C-alpha cells in the first residue's frame, strides 16, 4: 500500500520532480558559465562539422544544408547531430561554440530525453507525479548529465531513443498508424545520428510493440535513413569492420564486466546503481508497476548485453540506456511514495560529481586498459583555467591581425585537461571563429611568428604564460 493518500502522494512526487528539474537546470547553467576547458578531439570534430552547417545557414544555402544532412560524407558518423547543432548555433546568432547559448543545445537534448521518459512512463500507467519524477531523474543521471555538457552525439541519440519508445506505446492500440509512423521516423532519425542506434532502441521496442505495425515503422525508418546510408555504404562497411575487428584490452571476462564496472564506478555510481537494483525489486513485486519495470529493465539490460558483444567499448555508449534506470527508480517511488525523497540524494550525488574530483568521476585503471591514450571524462568539475592561454593569444592576434602566420614548436596537453590534440591544433579553429582567418607561411616570411616553448626560454613582443603546462607562447609581428 502507499504511504499516503494517492492524490497527496502524487502531488508530492510531482513537486519533487519540479524541484529536481530546477536544481539540475541551475547546476547546468552554473557549470557551463564557468567551464573553459579545451574540447576533446572527438568533440572538436563534431563542432567542426556543425560549423559547416552553420556557414550554409548564414549564407542562406538551405540546399547545401539539406545535402550535408541527408547524404554527404561528413566523417565517420551520420550528419544529423552536427546538423542540429549547426541549426541551433544559427538560431542563437552564431558566435563562438564556447558561448553558453550555443553549448546549451546539448542540455536541450537532455530535456527532450526527460520529456520522452516522462511520456513513456505515463503511457505505461504511472501516475503523472511518478512519470514526472522519471523525467526529472533522467536529467540528473550522472553520465547523461555529463554528456549534456559536451558536443557528442550520444545526447541526441538518448533523446531520440526515449521519444521513439514513447511513440511505441501506441503500437498496441487499435489506431496504431500514427504511432507506427512516429516510431519509424524516430528509428530513421536515430540511424542518422549514430550507427549503433538499433542497439539502444530495439530491446525496449521488443518489450512494447506487437508484430503487426513492424513493417510500417521499419519501412518508414529505412526510407528516412536510406539516402545517407546508400551513398556512404562502402565507407560504413569499412568502419564497421574496423570496429568489429578492434582488439580490446583484457580477456573475455574483462570484456563482459566492462559495462557493469562502468555503471558502478561512474556512469551511475554506487548510489544510483544500488538504488536501481532495490527499485527494480520493489517495482517487479507490485502488479500495478510490473509492466513498467519490465520495459525499463529490457531497455537497459538488453541494450547493455548487446553493447557487450561489440569489441570497441566506451562508457558514453551506455548513455541512451540509462534513462531506463531513472524510469525504474520512479516506478518504485510510485509504490512507496515516501521513498521518492531518496531521489534528492541521487541528485545530490550528481551535483557532487559536478563540483569535485572524486573516485567516481575518474576512470579506474581497469577502464583505462580499454582506452590507450587519454581516457575521456564526462562528469567533472568546471575548469575555468582550462583554456590554457588560448583565449589570450587569440585576443592578441585579433587586435593586430597579420597577413600570414607561422607556429614554431609544439605543446602537448596533459590528460588531466582531457584533449587528444596538442595545443597548437586548437589555435587555427579558435582564430577562425574569432574572425581571424589567416594563411600559414614559413617563419621567415610570415607576418606573425608564434613560438611555443618551455617557460623562461621564449622571447617575443608579446609573451603569454601557460603555468599549467610550464610553457609560454611568444608572439612576434614582423
C-alpha positions as CSV (number, residue, x, y, z in Angstrom):
1,X,0.0,0.0,0.0
2,X,1.0,3.6,-0.5
3,X,2.4,5.6,2.4
4,X,-0.1,8.5,1.8
5,X,-3.4,9.1,0.0
6,X,-2.9,8.7,-3.7
7,X,-3.6,12.3,-4.7
8,X,-1.5,13.7,-1.9
9,X,1.4,11.3,-2.7
10,X,1.2,12.0,-6.4
11,X,1.3,15.8,-5.8
12,X,4.4,15.2,-3.6
13,X,6.2,13.3,-6.3
14,X,5.3,16.0,-8.8
15,X,6.6,18.7,-6.6
16,X,9.8,16.7,-6.1
17,X,10.1,16.4,-9.9
18,X,9.8,20.2,-10.2
19,X,12.5,20.7,-7.6
20,X,14.9,18.2,-9.3
21,X,14.4,20.0,-12.7
22,X,15.2,23.3,-11.0
23,X,18.3,22.0,-9.3
24,X,19.7,20.3,-12.4
25,X,19.0,23.4,-14.6
26,X,20.7,25.7,-12.2
27,X,23.6,23.3,-11.8
28,X,23.9,23.1,-15.6
29,X,23.8,26.8,-16.1
30,X,26.4,27.4,-13.4
31,X,28.7,24.7,-14.8
32,X,28.5,25.9,-18.4
33,X,29.1,29.5,-17.5
34,X,32.3,28.6,-15.5
35,X,34.0,25.9,-17.6
36,X,36.6,26.9,-20.2
37,X,38.2,23.5,-20.9
38,X,39.6,22.9,-24.3
39,X,37.4,20.5,-26.2
40,X,38.3,16.8,-26.5
41,X,39.3,15.7,-30.0
42,X,36.0,13.9,-30.7
43,X,34.1,17.0,-29.6
44,X,36.1,19.2,-31.9
45,X,35.3,17.0,-34.9
46,X,31.6,17.4,-34.2
47,X,31.9,21.1,-33.7
48,X,33.8,21.5,-37.0
49,X,31.1,19.6,-38.8
50,X,28.4,21.8,-37.2
51,X,30.3,24.8,-38.2
52,X,29.9,23.8,-41.9
53,X,26.2,23.6,-41.4
54,X,26.3,27.0,-39.7
55,X,28.0,28.5,-42.7
56,X,25.4,27.1,-45.0
57,X,22.7,28.7,-43.0
58,X,24.4,32.0,-42.6
59,X,24.8,32.2,-46.3
60,X,21.2,31.2,-47.0
61,X,22.3,27.9,-48.6
62,X,19.5,25.7,-47.5
63,X,20.0,23.2,-50.3
64,X,23.6,22.8,-49.2
65,X,22.5,22.3,-45.6
66,X,20.0,19.6,-46.7
67,X,22.6,17.9,-48.8
68,X,25.1,17.7,-45.9
69,X,22.3,16.5,-43.6
70,X,20.9,13.8,-45.9
71,X,23.7,12.2,-47.9
72,X,27.0,14.0,-48.0
73,X,30.1,12.4,-46.3
74,X,30.8,14.3,-43.1
75,X,33.2,11.8,-41.5
76,X,32.7,8.6,-39.6
77,X,29.3,9.4,-38.2
78,X,26.0,10.3,-39.9
79,X,25.2,14.0,-40.0
80,X,22.0,14.6,-38.0
81,X,23.7,15.6,-34.8
82,X,26.1,18.2,-36.2
83,X,23.2,19.4,-38.4
84,X,21.1,20.0,-35.3
85,X,24.0,21.8,-33.6
86,X,24.6,24.0,-36.6
87,X,20.9,24.9,-36.8
88,X,20.8,25.7,-33.1
89,X,24.0,27.7,-33.5
90,X,22.4,29.7,-36.3
91,X,19.3,30.4,-34.3
92,X,21.4,31.6,-31.4
93,X,23.1,34.2,-33.8
94,X,26.4,32.5,-34.3
95,X,29.3,33.4,-32.1
96,X,32.0,31.1,-30.6
97,X,31.0,27.5,-29.8
98,X,32.1,28.1,-26.2
99,X,29.2,30.5,-25.7
100,X,26.7,29.2,-23.1
101,X,23.8,29.7,-25.5
102,X,25.5,27.5,-28.1
103,X,26.6,24.8,-25.7
104,X,23.0,24.7,-24.3
105,X,21.9,22.7,-27.3
106,X,23.1,19.6,-25.5
107,X,21.2,20.5,-22.4
108,X,18.1,20.9,-24.5
109,X,18.6,17.4,-26.0
110,X,18.8,16.1,-22.4
111,X,15.5,17.9,-21.7
112,X,13.9,16.1,-24.6
113,X,15.1,12.8,-23.2
114,X,13.5,13.6,-19.9
115,X,10.3,14.5,-21.7
116,X,10.4,11.2,-23.5
117,X,10.9,9.2,-20.4
118,X,8.0,11.1,-18.6
119,X,5.7,10.4,-21.5
120,X,6.7,6.8,-21.7
121,X,6.0,6.3,-18.0
122,X,2.7,8.0,-18.2
123,X,1.5,5.9,-21.2
124,X,2.6,2.7,-19.3
125,X,0.3,3.6,-16.4
126,X,2.4,5.6,-14.0
127,X,0.6,8.5,-12.3
128,X,1.5,11.9,-13.5
129,X,3.7,12.6,-10.4
130,X,5.7,9.4,-10.8
131,X,6.1,9.9,-14.6
132,X,7.3,13.5,-14.0
133,X,9.8,12.1,-11.4
134,X,11.1,9.7,-14.0
135,X,11.6,12.5,-16.5
136,X,13.3,14.7,-13.9
137,X,15.7,11.9,-12.7
138,X,16.7,11.4,-16.4
139,X,18.2,14.9,-16.3
140,X,20.4,14.0,-13.3
141,X,21.6,10.6,-14.3
142,X,25.4,11.1,-14.0
143,X,26.6,10.0,-17.4
144,X,23.7,11.7,-19.2
145,X,24.3,14.9,-17.2
146,X,28.0,14.9,-18.1
147,X,27.4,14.3,-21.8
148,X,24.9,17.1,-22.0
149,X,27.8,19.5,-21.4
150,X,29.8,18.2,-24.4
151,X,29.3,18.2,-28.1
152,X,28.8,14.4,-28.5
153,X,26.0,12.6,-30.5
154,X,25.1,10.3,-27.7
155,X,22.9,13.0,-26.1
156,X,20.9,13.3,-29.3
157,X,20.6,9.6,-29.5
158,X,19.4,9.4,-26.0
159,X,16.6,11.9,-26.7
160,X,15.6,10.0,-29.9
161,X,15.6,6.7,-28.1
162,X,13.3,7.9,-25.4
163,X,11.0,9.7,-27.8
164,X,10.8,6.6,-30.1
165,X,9.9,4.3,-27.2
166,X,7.3,6.8,-26.0
167,X,5.7,6.7,-29.5
168,X,5.9,2.9,-29.4
169,X,3.4,2.8,-26.5
170,X,0.7,3.4,-29.1
171,X,1.5,0.4,-31.2
172,X,-0.8,-1.9,-29.3
173,X,-3.8,0.4,-29.7
174,X,-6.4,-0.2,-32.4
175,X,-5.5,3.0,-34.2
176,X,-1.8,2.4,-34.4
177,X,-0.9,4.0,-37.8
178,X,0.2,7.4,-36.3
179,X,2.3,5.6,-33.7
180,X,3.9,3.4,-36.3
181,X,4.8,6.4,-38.4
182,X,6.2,8.2,-35.4
183,X,8.3,5.1,-34.4
184,X,9.6,4.8,-37.9
185,X,10.6,8.4,-38.0
186,X,12.3,8.0,-34.7
187,X,14.2,5.0,-35.9
188,X,15.2,6.7,-39.1
189,X,16.5,9.8,-37.3
190,X,18.3,7.6,-34.8
191,X,20.1,5.8,-37.7
192,X,21.1,9.3,-39.0
193,X,22.6,10.1,-35.6
194,X,24.8,7.1,-34.9
195,X,25.3,3.7,-36.5
196,X,24.7,1.8,-33.2
197,X,21.2,3.2,-32.8
198,X,19.4,-0.2,-33.1
199,X,21.2,-1.5,-30.0
200,X,19.5,1.2,-27.9
201,X,16.0,1.1,-29.3
202,X,15.2,-2.5,-30.2
203,X,15.3,-4.1,-26.7
204,X,12.7,-1.6,-25.3
205,X,10.8,-1.7,-28.6
206,X,10.5,-5.5,-28.4
207,X,9.1,-5.2,-24.9
208,X,6.5,-2.6,-26.1
209,X,5.4,-3.5,-29.6
210,X,3.2,-6.1,-31.2
211,X,4.2,-7.6,-34.5
212,X,1.5,-6.0,-36.7
213,X,2.9,-2.5,-37.2
214,X,6.5,-3.6,-37.6
215,X,6.5,-3.5,-41.4
216,X,5.2,0.1,-41.3
217,X,7.8,1.5,-38.9
218,X,10.6,-0.5,-40.5
219,X,9.7,0.9,-43.9
220,X,9.4,4.5,-42.7
221,X,12.7,4.2,-40.7
222,X,14.5,2.8,-43.7
223,X,13.1,5.5,-46.0
224,X,14.3,8.3,-43.7
225,X,17.8,6.9,-43.3
226,X,18.3,5.5,-46.8
227,X,19.8,8.5,-48.7
228,X,22.7,8.8,-46.3
229,X,23.3,5.1,-45.8
230,X,23.1,4.3,-49.5
231,X,25.6,7.0,-50.5
232,X,28.0,6.2,-47.7
233,X,27.5,2.4,-47.6
234,X,31.0,1.4,-48.6
235,X,32.7,3.7,-46.1
236,X,30.4,2.5,-43.4
237,X,31.1,-1.1,-44.2
238,X,34.8,-0.5,-43.7
239,X,34.1,1.4,-40.5
240,X,32.0,-1.5,-39.1
241,X,34.8,-4.0,-40.0
242,X,37.4,-1.9,-38.1
243,X,35.1,-1.6,-35.1
244,X,34.3,-5.3,-35.0
245,X,37.9,-6.2,-35.5
246,X,39.0,-3.9,-32.7
247,X,41.4,-5.6,-30.3
248,X,40.3,-4.5,-26.8
249,X,42.4,-4.9,-23.7
250,X,41.8,-7.7,-21.3
251,X,40.2,-11.1,-21.8
252,X,36.6,-12.3,-22.2
253,X,35.8,-11.8,-18.5
254,X,37.1,-8.2,-18.6
255,X,35.0,-7.6,-21.7
256,X,31.9,-9.0,-20.1
257,X,32.4,-6.9,-17.0
258,X,33.2,-3.6,-18.7
259,X,29.8,-2.0,-18.7
260,X,28.8,-3.3,-15.2
261,X,32.0,-1.8,-14.0
262,X,31.5,1.5,-15.8
263,X,28.0,1.8,-14.4
264,X,29.1,1.1,-10.8
265,X,32.2,3.3,-11.0
266,X,30.9,6.4,-12.7
267,X,28.2,6.3,-15.4
268,X,25.8,5.8,-12.4
269,X,28.0,5.4,-9.4
270,X,27.3,3.1,-6.4
271,X,24.4,5.2,-5.0
272,X,22.5,5.3,-8.3
273,X,23.3,1.6,-9.2
274,X,22.3,0.3,-5.7
275,X,19.1,2.4,-5.8
276,X,18.3,1.0,-9.2
277,X,18.6,-2.6,-8.1
278,X,16.5,-2.1,-5.0
279,X,13.9,-0.1,-7.1
280,X,13.7,-2.9,-9.6
281,X,12.9,-5.4,-6.9
282,X,10.2,-3.2,-5.5
283,X,8.6,-2.4,-8.8
284,X,8.6,-6.0,-10.0
285,X,6.8,-7.1,-6.9
286,X,3.8,-4.8,-7.4
287,X,1.3,-5.9,-10.1
288,X,0.4,-2.3,-10.9
289,X,4.0,-1.4,-11.8
290,X,5.4,-4.7,-13.0
291,X,5.0,-3.9,-16.7
292,X,6.7,-0.6,-16.4
293,X,9.6,-2.2,-14.6
294,X,9.9,-5.0,-17.2
295,X,10.0,-2.5,-20.1
296,X,12.6,-0.3,-18.3
297,X,14.8,-3.4,-17.5
298,X,14.5,-4.8,-21.0
299,X,15.6,-1.4,-22.4
300,X,18.6,-1.0,-20.1
301,X,19.8,-4.6,-19.5
302,X,19.1,-5.8,-23.1
303,X,20.9,-2.8,-24.6
304,X,23.9,-3.4,-22.3
305,X,24.1,-7.0,-23.3
306,X,24.1,-6.0,-27.0
307,X,26.8,-3.4,-26.3
308,X,29.0,-6.0,-24.6
309,X,29.1,-8.0,-27.8
310,X,30.9,-5.1,-29.6
311,X,34.7,-5.3,-29.0
312,X,35.2,-1.5,-29.0
313,X,33.9,-0.1,-25.7
314,X,33.3,3.4,-24.4
315,X,31.4,4.4,-21.3
316,X,29.5,7.0,-23.3
317,X,27.8,4.3,-25.4
318,X,25.7,3.4,-22.4
319,X,24.1,6.8,-22.2
320,X,20.9,6.1,-24.2
321,X,20.2,3.1,-21.9
322,X,20.4,4.9,-18.6
323,X,17.0,6.7,-18.7
324,X,15.6,3.2,-18.1
325,X,17.3,3.4,-14.7
326,X,15.5,6.7,-14.0
327,X,12.2,5.1,-15.0
328,X,12.6,2.1,-12.8
329,X,13.5,4.2,-9.8
330,X,10.5,6.5,-10.3
331,X,8.3,3.4,-10.7
332,X,9.4,2.1,-7.3
333,X,8.6,5.5,-5.8
334,X,5.1,5.1,-7.2
335,X,4.7,2.0,-4.9
336,X,6.3,3.7,-1.9
337,X,5.9,7.5,-2.4
338,X,8.0,8.3,0.7
339,X,10.9,6.6,-0.9
340,X,10.8,9.4,-3.6
341,X,12.6,11.7,-1.1
342,X,15.6,9.5,-1.7
343,X,15.7,10.9,-5.2
344,X,17.2,14.1,-3.7
345,X,20.2,12.0,-2.6
346,X,20.7,10.8,-6.1
347,X,20.5,14.3,-7.5
348,X,22.9,15.4,-4.7
349,X,25.3,12.7,-5.8
350,X,25.3,14.0,-9.4
351,X,25.8,17.6,-8.3
352,X,28.7,16.5,-6.0
353,X,30.4,14.8,-9.0
354,X,29.9,18.1,-11.0
355,X,31.7,20.1,-8.3
356,X,34.5,17.9,-7.1
357,X,37.1,15.4,-8.3
358,X,36.0,12.1,-6.9
359,X,36.9,8.4,-7.5
360,X,33.6,8.1,-9.2
361,X,34.3,10.6,-12.0
362,X,37.9,9.5,-12.5
363,X,38.3,6.5,-14.8
364,X,39.7,3.4,-13.0
365,X,42.8,1.5,-14.2
366,X,40.5,-1.3,-15.4
367,X,38.6,1.1,-17.6
368,X,41.8,2.8,-18.8
369,X,43.1,-0.5,-20.0
370,X,40.4,-0.4,-22.8
371,X,41.5,3.1,-23.9
372,X,45.1,3.8,-24.9
373,X,46.0,7.4,-24.5
374,X,43.9,9.9,-22.5
375,X,40.6,8.4,-21.2
376,X,37.6,10.6,-21.6
377,X,35.9,12.2,-18.6
378,X,32.3,13.5,-18.9
379,X,31.1,14.4,-15.4
380,X,33.7,16.5,-13.8
381,X,34.2,19.9,-12.1
382,X,34.2,23.0,-14.3
383,X,37.6,24.2,-15.3
384,X,37.8,28.0,-15.5
385,X,41.5,27.9,-16.4
386,X,41.2,25.1,-19.0
387,X,41.7,27.5,-22.0
388,X,45.5,27.3,-21.3
389,X,46.2,30.8,-22.6
390,X,44.4,30.2,-25.9
391,X,41.9,33.0,-25.4
392,X,44.7,35.5,-24.6
393,X,46.6,34.5,-27.7
394,X,43.5,34.8,-29.9
395,X,42.8,38.3,-28.4
396,X,46.3,39.5,-29.1
397,X,46.2,38.2,-32.7
398,X,42.7,39.6,-33.3
399,X,43.9,43.0,-32.1
400,X,46.7,43.1,-34.8
401,X,45.6,40.5,-37.5
402,X,48.6,39.6,-39.7
403,X,48.6,38.7,-43.4
404,X,50.1,35.3,-42.5
405,X,51.5,33.4,-39.5
406,X,53.8,30.6,-38.6
407,X,53.8,28.4,-35.5
408,X,57.1,27.2,-34.3
409,X,57.3,24.3,-31.7
410,X,54.6,22.2,-30.1
411,X,52.9,21.9,-26.7
412,X,51.4,18.6,-25.5
413,X,48.3,18.9,-23.4
414,X,48.2,16.6,-20.3
415,X,45.4,14.1,-19.9
416,X,44.0,15.9,-16.8
417,X,43.0,18.6,-19.2
418,X,41.4,15.9,-21.4
419,X,42.1,16.6,-25.0
420,X,43.6,14.5,-27.8
421,X,45.1,17.4,-29.7
422,X,48.3,19.3,-29.0
423,X,47.8,23.0,-28.0
424,X,48.7,24.4,-31.5
425,X,46.0,22.4,-33.2
426,X,43.4,24.3,-31.2
427,X,44.8,27.7,-32.4
428,X,43.6,27.7,-36.0
429,X,39.9,27.0,-35.3
430,X,39.9,29.4,-32.4
431,X,41.4,32.2,-34.6
432,X,38.9,31.5,-37.5
433,X,35.9,31.6,-35.1
434,X,37.2,34.9,-33.8
435,X,37.2,36.3,-37.4
436,X,40.9,36.0,-37.9
437,X,41.4,33.6,-40.8
438,X,45.0,33.9,-42.0
439,X,47.2,31.7,-44.1
440,X,50.2,29.8,-42.9
441,X,53.6,30.7,-44.1
442,X,57.3,29.8,-43.3
443,X,58.7,31.6,-40.3
444,X,61.0,33.7,-42.5
445,X,58.1,35.3,-44.5
446,X,55.2,35.1,-42.0
447,X,53.7,38.4,-40.8
448,X,53.4,36.8,-37.3
449,X,55.6,34.1,-35.8
450,X,54.2,32.3,-32.7
451,X,56.8,30.4,-30.8
452,X,55.8,27.7,-28.3
453,X,58.4,26.6,-25.7
454,X,59.2,26.0,-22.0
455,X,58.6,28.8,-19.5
456,X,61.5,31.2,-19.4
457,X,63.0,30.1,-22.7
458,X,61.0,32.2,-25.2
459,X,61.2,35.8,-26.1
460,X,58.9,38.0,-28.2
461,X,56.9,41.2,-28.5
462,X,54.1,39.6,-26.5
463,X,54.5,36.6,-24.2
464,X,51.6,34.6,-22.8
465,X,52.5,32.3,-19.9
466,X,50.7,28.9,-19.5
467,X,51.7,27.9,-16.0
468,X,49.7,24.7,-16.1
469,X,51.9,23.4,-19.0
470,X,55.1,25.0,-17.7
471,X,55.2,26.8,-21.1
472,X,55.0,30.1,-22.8
473,X,53.7,31.4,-26.2
474,X,55.7,34.2,-27.7
475,X,54.2,36.4,-30.5
476,X,56.5,38.4,-32.8
477,X,55.0,40.6,-35.6
478,X,57.4,41.0,-38.5
